């Protein structure tokens, strides 16, 4: 695995230019009051699949060779990566199989199937599904797409940060959710590749802290996975994103499940957008470290908006 470069990100932007519209970046004074500084939200929830990962999916699938397209793809996901690969596979007429945990978000399952992918259920969590997908890739001769250890995925999702740097002058801090870490790795590459003086802060649930603990230890670790936020739900850190984060990430914040719940409601109310819990975790982190953000211009990456009605009822109750 070669580390993703800023040249890869710029090439990805060219590939995505006629496929995806630039997502909005809006200021929200109500959220700023919660954090005590100027706050903007980068609305990746406005992308066709409702989440940032579609940037990477299109970039990767567009670069498959003829043999890979003929054999088809297989991947594992709790939902947003699944939709990303399914969307891109449909765009380029490539068969796609998605392994998902038994209790995957039903809205994300339905959306993945609607895009034409075959969905297979396996295991209690993402890592069970991932290990099953890896076995099936060998058995069936499919092109396995890892949700984190793919340079083209990271290059694709990094294009969102290029947009932020063009949309907002003098941004000082970007707070980004971390599950597998491709999104945070992409932010870091774009910021440093552009020579921007921007602090990048990752956020994860303390109920699934493998990536945060791996970043602090500078080695790959496993940990518990008990978060309700699917986009943060990994119990194993991924090598390629971690290598990038070890070098370039400025800080990592762990927040509680209750903090994420409160932040999700606050973002839905404050932005009038559907926001999934992983997409609200940057607000939870910003509130947790509010004193050190005073006077800064902070961008929260809303990674997705794929929240179910059942989740909404629970959150609002």
C-alpha positions as CSV (number, residue, x, y, z in Angstrom):
1,X,0.0,0.0,0.0
2,X,1.5,3.3,-1.1
3,X,0.6,6.3,1.0
4,X,-1.8,8.7,-0.7
5,X,-0.3,12.0,-1.9
6,X,-1.7,15.4,-2.7
7,X,-1.2,14.6,-6.4
8,X,-3.5,11.6,-5.9
9,X,-6.1,13.9,-4.3
10,X,-5.9,16.4,-7.2
11,X,-6.3,13.6,-9.7
12,X,-9.3,12.3,-7.8
13,X,-10.9,15.8,-7.9
14,X,-10.6,15.8,-11.7
15,X,-12.3,12.3,-11.9
16,X,-15.1,13.4,-9.6
17,X,-15.7,16.8,-11.2
18,X,-18.5,15.7,-13.5
19,X,-19.9,13.1,-11.1
20,X,-20.5,15.0,-7.8
21,X,-21.4,18.5,-6.9
22,X,-19.4,20.4,-4.3
23,X,-21.1,20.1,-0.9
24,X,-22.1,23.2,1.1
25,X,-20.1,24.7,3.9
26,X,-22.4,26.7,6.1
27,X,-21.9,28.8,9.3
28,X,-24.2,28.0,12.2
29,X,-24.3,30.6,15.1
30,X,-26.4,28.2,17.2
31,X,-23.7,25.6,17.1
32,X,-21.1,28.3,17.6
33,X,-22.9,29.2,20.9
34,X,-22.5,25.6,22.1
35,X,-18.8,25.6,21.3
36,X,-18.0,29.2,22.1
37,X,-16.5,30.1,18.8
38,X,-17.2,30.4,15.1
39,X,-18.5,27.1,13.7
40,X,-19.1,25.9,10.1
41,X,-20.5,22.5,9.0
42,X,-19.2,20.7,5.9
43,X,-22.3,19.0,4.6
44,X,-21.1,15.6,3.2
45,X,-24.7,14.4,4.1
46,X,-25.8,16.2,0.9
47,X,-23.9,13.7,-1.4
48,X,-26.0,11.2,-3.4
49,X,-25.6,8.4,-0.9
50,X,-26.0,10.7,2.1
51,X,-22.3,10.3,3.2
52,X,-18.8,11.3,2.3
53,X,-17.5,7.9,1.3
54,X,-19.0,8.0,-2.2
55,X,-16.2,10.3,-3.1
56,X,-13.8,7.4,-2.5
57,X,-16.0,4.8,-4.1
58,X,-16.3,6.6,-7.4
59,X,-12.5,7.4,-7.5
60,X,-11.6,3.7,-6.8
61,X,-14.1,2.0,-9.1
62,X,-13.3,4.4,-12.0
63,X,-9.7,3.1,-11.9
64,X,-10.4,-0.6,-12.0
65,X,-8.9,-2.5,-14.9
66,X,-11.0,-4.6,-17.2
67,X,-10.3,-7.9,-15.4
68,X,-11.3,-6.4,-12.0
69,X,-14.5,-5.0,-13.5
70,X,-15.4,-8.4,-15.1
71,X,-14.7,-10.3,-11.8
72,X,-16.7,-7.9,-9.7
73,X,-16.1,-6.4,-6.2
74,X,-16.7,-7.4,-2.7
75,X,-16.4,-5.3,0.5
76,X,-17.7,-5.1,4.0
77,X,-19.4,-2.2,5.7
78,X,-21.8,-1.0,8.4
79,X,-23.6,1.1,5.7
80,X,-22.0,4.2,4.3
81,X,-19.1,2.5,2.6
82,X,-21.5,-0.1,1.3
83,X,-23.6,2.5,-0.4
84,X,-20.5,4.2,-1.8
85,X,-19.2,1.0,-3.5
86,X,-22.7,0.1,-4.6
87,X,-23.3,3.5,-6.1
88,X,-19.9,3.5,-7.9
89,X,-20.3,-0.1,-9.1
90,X,-23.7,0.8,-10.6
91,X,-22.2,3.9,-12.3
92,X,-19.5,1.8,-14.0
93,X,-21.5,-1.4,-14.5
94,X,-19.5,-3.6,-12.1
95,X,-21.0,-6.4,-10.0
96,X,-20.8,-5.7,-6.3
97,X,-21.3,-7.9,-3.2
98,X,-21.5,-6.2,0.2
99,X,-21.1,-8.1,3.5
100,X,-22.8,-6.4,6.4
101,X,-23.3,-7.2,10.1
102,X,-26.5,-9.1,11.0
103,X,-27.9,-6.0,12.7
104,X,-26.9,-3.4,10.2
105,X,-28.8,-0.2,9.9
106,X,-31.9,-1.2,7.9
107,X,-32.1,2.1,6.0
108,X,-28.5,1.7,4.8
109,X,-29.2,-2.0,3.9
110,X,-32.2,-1.0,1.8
111,X,-30.3,1.8,0.1
112,X,-27.4,-0.5,-0.8
113,X,-29.8,-3.1,-2.3
114,X,-31.6,-0.3,-4.2
115,X,-28.4,0.5,-5.9
116,X,-28.1,-3.0,-7.2
117,X,-25.6,-4.6,-5.0
118,X,-25.9,-8.1,-3.5
119,X,-26.1,-7.8,0.3
120,X,-24.9,-10.7,2.5
121,X,-25.2,-10.7,6.3
122,X,-22.6,-12.1,8.6
123,X,-21.5,-11.6,12.2
124,X,-22.2,-9.3,15.1
125,X,-20.2,-6.3,13.9
126,X,-18.2,-4.8,11.1
127,X,-15.0,-6.8,11.7
128,X,-16.9,-10.1,11.5
129,X,-18.4,-9.0,8.2
130,X,-15.0,-7.8,7.0
131,X,-13.3,-11.1,7.8
132,X,-16.1,-12.9,5.9
133,X,-15.7,-10.7,2.9
134,X,-12.0,-11.4,2.8
135,X,-12.6,-15.1,2.8
136,X,-15.2,-14.8,0.0
137,X,-12.9,-12.7,-2.1
138,X,-10.4,-15.5,-2.2
139,X,-13.0,-18.2,-2.8
140,X,-14.9,-16.4,-5.6
141,X,-11.9,-14.5,-7.2
142,X,-13.5,-11.1,-6.5
143,X,-11.6,-7.8,-6.1
144,X,-11.7,-7.1,-2.4
145,X,-12.1,-3.5,-1.4
146,X,-10.9,-2.7,2.1
147,X,-12.8,0.2,3.6
148,X,-9.6,1.8,4.9
149,X,-6.5,0.3,3.3
150,X,-7.2,1.7,-0.2
151,X,-5.2,4.7,-1.4
152,X,-7.8,5.6,-4.0
153,X,-10.5,5.7,-1.4
154,X,-8.5,8.0,0.8
155,X,-7.7,10.3,-2.2
156,X,-11.3,10.5,-3.1
157,X,-12.6,11.4,0.3
158,X,-9.8,14.0,0.7
159,X,-11.4,16.1,-2.0
160,X,-13.9,17.3,0.5
161,X,-11.0,19.1,2.4
162,X,-9.8,20.8,-0.8
163,X,-13.3,22.2,-1.1
164,X,-13.2,23.4,2.5
165,X,-9.9,25.2,2.0
166,X,-11.4,26.9,-1.1
167,X,-14.7,27.7,0.5
168,X,-13.5,29.3,3.8
169,X,-10.6,31.7,4.3
170,X,-8.5,31.3,7.5
171,X,-10.0,28.1,8.7
172,X,-8.0,27.1,11.8
173,X,-9.4,23.7,12.9
174,X,-11.1,20.8,11.2
175,X,-12.8,18.2,13.4
176,X,-13.5,14.9,11.6
177,X,-15.1,11.6,12.7
178,X,-12.9,8.4,12.8
179,X,-14.1,4.9,12.3
180,X,-11.6,3.1,10.0
181,X,-9.8,6.5,9.5
182,X,-10.0,7.1,5.7
183,X,-11.8,10.4,6.2
184,X,-9.4,11.7,8.8
185,X,-6.4,10.5,6.7
186,X,-7.8,12.4,3.7
187,X,-8.2,15.6,5.7
188,X,-4.6,15.4,6.9
189,X,-3.2,14.8,3.4
190,X,-5.2,17.6,1.8
191,X,-4.3,20.1,4.6
192,X,-0.6,19.3,4.6
193,X,-0.4,18.9,0.8
194,X,-1.8,22.4,0.4
195,X,0.5,23.8,3.1
196,X,-2.4,25.0,5.1
197,X,-1.9,26.1,8.7
198,X,-4.9,24.0,9.9
199,X,-5.2,21.8,13.0
200,X,-6.8,18.5,12.3
201,X,-8.6,16.7,15.2
202,X,-10.1,13.2,15.0
203,X,-13.0,12.1,17.1
204,X,-14.2,8.6,18.1
205,X,-16.6,7.1,20.6
206,X,-15.0,5.9,23.9
207,X,-17.2,2.8,23.4
208,X,-15.1,1.9,20.3
209,X,-11.7,3.5,20.8
210,X,-9.4,1.2,18.7
211,X,-8.3,3.9,16.3
212,X,-7.7,6.5,19.0
213,X,-5.7,4.1,21.1
214,X,-3.7,2.9,18.1
215,X,-2.9,6.6,17.2
216,X,-1.6,7.3,20.7
217,X,0.4,4.0,21.0
218,X,1.7,4.3,17.4
219,X,0.8,0.7,16.8
220,X,-2.3,-1.2,15.6
221,X,-4.6,-2.3,18.4
222,X,-7.9,-3.9,18.9
223,X,-10.5,-2.9,21.4
224,X,-14.2,-3.1,22.3
225,X,-16.8,-2.1,19.8
226,X,-20.0,-1.0,21.7
227,X,-21.0,2.2,20.0
228,X,-24.4,2.8,18.5
229,X,-22.8,5.1,15.8
230,X,-22.2,2.8,12.9
231,X,-19.7,5.2,11.2
232,X,-17.4,4.9,14.2
233,X,-18.0,1.2,14.8
234,X,-14.6,-0.6,14.3
235,X,-12.8,-2.7,16.8
236,X,-9.6,-3.0,14.8
237,X,-7.4,-0.1,13.6
238,X,-6.4,0.0,9.9
239,X,-2.8,0.2,8.8
240,X,-2.8,2.7,5.9
241,X,-5.0,5.4,7.6
242,X,-3.1,4.9,10.8
243,X,0.3,5.4,9.1
244,X,-1.0,8.7,7.8
245,X,-2.6,9.8,11.1
246,X,0.6,8.9,13.1
247,X,2.5,11.4,10.9
248,X,0.0,14.1,10.3
249,X,-3.0,14.2,12.8
250,X,-2.7,16.8,15.5
251,X,-5.0,15.4,18.1
252,X,-7.6,12.7,18.9
253,X,-10.6,13.1,21.1
254,X,-12.8,10.4,22.7
255,X,-16.4,11.3,23.5
256,X,-19.1,9.4,25.3
257,X,-22.1,7.8,23.7
258,X,-24.3,10.3,25.6
259,X,-22.2,13.2,24.2
260,X,-22.8,11.8,20.7
261,X,-26.6,11.5,21.3
262,X,-26.8,15.1,22.5
263,X,-24.7,16.4,19.7
264,X,-26.9,14.5,17.1
265,X,-30.0,16.2,18.4
266,X,-28.3,19.6,18.5
267,X,-27.0,19.3,15.0
268,X,-30.4,18.2,13.6
269,X,-32.0,21.1,15.4
270,X,-29.3,23.6,14.7
271,X,-28.7,22.8,11.0
272,X,-32.2,21.6,10.0
273,X,-30.5,18.6,8.4
274,X,-30.7,14.9,9.0
275,X,-27.5,14.0,10.7
276,X,-26.4,10.5,11.7
277,X,-24.5,10.0,15.0
278,X,-21.1,9.6,13.5
279,X,-21.6,12.9,11.6
280,X,-22.5,14.6,14.8
281,X,-19.5,13.3,16.7
282,X,-17.3,16.3,15.6
283,X,-19.7,18.6,17.4
284,X,-19.5,16.4,20.5
285,X,-15.7,16.7,20.4
286,X,-15.8,20.4,19.8
287,X,-18.0,20.9,22.9
288,X,-15.7,18.7,25.0
289,X,-12.6,20.8,24.1
290,X,-14.4,24.1,23.8
291,X,-11.9,26.2,25.9
292,X,-9.0,25.4,23.6
293,X,-11.1,26.3,20.5
294,X,-12.0,29.8,21.7
295,X,-11.4,32.4,19.0
296,X,-10.8,29.8,16.3
297,X,-12.6,29.2,13.0
298,X,-13.8,25.6,13.3
299,X,-15.2,23.3,10.6
300,X,-17.1,20.2,11.6
301,X,-17.3,17.5,9.0
302,X,-20.8,16.1,8.9
303,X,-19.8,12.8,7.4
304,X,-23.3,11.5,6.9
305,X,-27.0,11.9,7.4
306,X,-28.2,8.3,7.2
307,X,-30.1,8.1,10.4
308,X,-33.2,5.8,10.7
309,X,-36.6,6.8,12.0
310,X,-36.1,4.4,14.8
311,X,-32.8,6.1,15.8
312,X,-34.5,9.5,15.5
313,X,-37.3,8.4,17.8
314,X,-34.8,7.1,20.4
315,X,-32.7,10.3,20.2
316,X,-35.6,12.6,20.5
317,X,-37.2,10.8,23.4
